[in-house]
Amino acid sequence: MKIFTVGSKSFVTSFQLAGVPGIISESPQKALDDIKKLTDDSDVGLVLVSDDITESINDELTALRAEKDTLVFALPATGSEKSEVDYRVMLKKILGV
């Protein structure tokens, strides 16, 4: 299984230094398109996305998580503020409860 990153140049570059390939996407819509392509690849098991991009496409990502086997996980971007994530609400959306 492969791991990929999607996000800003600094986010992707920091993971590339550790050997994780990535796609630089400056807009949320381009990031969503890139994430969809990655989740269609059966060799990709995990997609790490910078949280500054996921804010506006969160509902689309939740739907994508529900239908695909690939894990899509948002990580804090460089310089982003700490925020609380309600995983219970996210899980309910994914499961359709």
Summary of the structure (lengths in Angstrom):
residues: 97
radius of gyration: 12.9
end to end distance: 29.9
largest distance: 40.0
contacts: 270
relative contact order: 0.20
helix: 45%
strand: 22%
